Amino acid sequence: MNVVVDSNVVISAIFWPGECRQCLALWAKRRFHLALTVPVFEEYGAIAQRVARKFPEVNPEPWLKWIEHKAKVYEPSPLGKQRSRDADDDIFLACALASGARTIVSKDTDLLVLEKPFGIEIVTPRQFLAGFR
């Protein structure tokens, strides 16, 4: 099963223990496939570098290299028009459509309010983890 993970979840997983890191641990245990597009991965990297300046004791590079080498990469699907209140969030919908993912894991209310666009469920890390218990 392909899953798209929003930047806020990946960045939280890199810098702090908790539910977001548990989501990536499920990926490490091969419970799902992480779907990426180049724009999604570029956003992971850009945000990780910004956060790393505030938390220099954490090096995001090993995490990003792991994601880059292990995730499945897809060409983004065109959405036609803006779907999310925040146009920057549409990259996650385009990734989900391209990969056939049925789930996006996010903490972003601009995505969560969409509920199930294109039949893609958008859930919080807690809801996602509950599905594996």
C-alpha positions as CSV (number, residue, x, y, z in Angstrom):
1,M,0.0,0.0,0.0
2,N,1.4,3.4,-1.0
3,V,1.1,6.3,1.5
4,V,2.0,9.9,1.1
5,V,3.4,11.6,4.1
6,D,3.2,15.4,4.5
7,S,6.3,17.5,5.3
8,N,5.1,18.4,8.7
9,V,5.0,14.7,9.7
10,V,8.4,13.9,8.2
11,I,10.1,16.9,9.8
12,S,8.5,16.1,13.2
13,A,9.7,12.5,12.9
14,I,13.3,13.7,12.1
15,F,13.6,16.2,15.0
16,W,11.4,14.8,17.8
17,P,10.2,11.4,19.0
18,G,6.5,10.7,19.0
19,E,3.6,9.7,16.7
20,C,5.2,11.1,13.6
21,R,8.4,9.1,14.1
22,Q,6.2,6.0,14.8
23,C,4.7,6.5,11.4
24,L,8.1,6.4,9.7
25,A,9.0,3.4,11.9
26,L,6.1,1.5,10.3
27,W,7.5,2.4,6.9
28,A,10.9,1.1,8.0
29,K,9.2,-2.2,9.0
30,R,7.7,-2.3,5.5
31,R,4.1,-2.0,6.6
32,F,3.6,0.5,3.8
33,H,5.4,2.1,0.9
34,L,6.3,5.8,1.1
35,A,5.4,7.5,-2.2
36,L,7.3,10.6,-3.3
37,T,7.6,13.1,-6.1
38,V,10.5,15.3,-6.6
39,P,8.6,18.4,-5.4
40,V,7.6,16.6,-2.2
41,F,11.2,15.5,-1.5
42,E,12.5,19.0,-2.2
43,E,10.0,20.4,0.3
44,Y,11.2,17.8,2.9
45,G,14.8,19.0,2.3
46,A,14.1,22.7,2.4
47,I,12.1,22.6,5.6
48,A,14.5,20.2,7.3
49,Q,17.4,22.6,6.6
50,R,15.5,25.5,8.1
51,V,14.6,23.6,11.2
52,A,18.2,22.2,11.5
53,R,19.4,25.8,12.0
54,K,17.3,26.0,15.1
55,F,18.3,22.5,16.3
56,P,21.9,22.1,15.3
57,E,22.2,18.9,17.4
58,V,20.0,17.1,14.9
59,N,21.4,16.2,11.5
60,P,18.5,15.6,9.1
61,E,20.8,14.5,6.2
62,P,20.9,10.7,7.1
63,W,17.1,10.7,7.4
64,L,16.7,12.5,4.0
65,K,19.2,10.1,2.3
66,W,17.3,7.1,3.7
67,I,14.0,8.5,2.4
68,E,15.5,9.4,-1.0
69,H,16.9,5.9,-1.4
70,K,14.0,3.8,-0.1
71,A,10.9,5.7,-1.1
72,K,9.1,5.1,-4.4
73,V,9.3,8.1,-6.7
74,Y,6.5,9.0,-9.1
75,E,5.9,11.8,-11.6
76,P,3.2,14.1,-10.1
77,S,-0.2,13.9,-11.6
78,P,-1.8,17.1,-12.9
79,L,-4.6,18.3,-10.6
80,G,-6.1,20.8,-13.1
81,K,-6.9,23.5,-10.5
82,Q,-5.9,24.3,-7.0
83,R,-7.6,21.8,-4.6
84,S,-6.3,22.9,-1.2
85,R,-6.7,26.2,0.6
86,D,-2.9,26.4,0.5
87,A,-1.7,25.8,-3.0
88,D,1.6,24.5,-1.6
89,D,-0.3,21.5,-0.3
90,D,-1.4,20.4,-3.7
91,I,1.9,18.6,-4.3
92,F,0.8,15.9,-1.8
93,L,-2.5,15.4,-3.6
94,A,-0.6,15.2,-6.9
95,C,1.8,12.6,-5.4
96,A,-1.1,10.5,-4.0
97,L,-2.9,10.5,-7.4
98,A,0.3,9.5,-9.2
99,S,1.2,6.7,-6.9
100,G,-2.3,5.4,-6.4
101,A,-2.0,6.1,-2.7
102,R,-5.3,5.9,-0.7
103,T,-3.9,7.8,2.3
104,I,-2.1,11.0,3.0
105,V,-0.7,11.4,6.6
106,S,-0.7,15.1,7.7
107,K,-1.1,17.5,10.6
108,D,-2.0,20.3,8.2
109,T,-5.6,21.6,8.7
110,D,-5.6,22.8,5.1
111,L,-5.3,19.2,3.9
112,L,-7.3,17.6,6.7
113,V,-10.4,19.7,5.9
114,L,-10.5,18.2,2.4
115,E,-11.4,14.8,4.0
116,K,-11.4,12.5,1.0
117,P,-10.5,14.3,-2.3
118,F,-10.3,11.9,-5.2
119,G,-11.1,9.1,-2.8
120,I,-7.8,9.7,-0.9
121,E,-8.2,9.7,2.8
122,I,-6.3,12.4,4.7
123,V,-5.6,11.4,8.3
124,T,-3.5,12.6,11.2
125,P,-0.5,10.5,12.4
126,R,-2.6,9.3,15.4
127,Q,-5.4,8.1,13.1
128,F,-2.9,6.4,10.8
129,L,-1.2,4.6,13.7
130,A,-4.6,3.5,15.0
131,G,-5.2,1.6,11.7
132,F,-2.2,-0.6,12.4
133,R,-3.1,-1.5,16.0
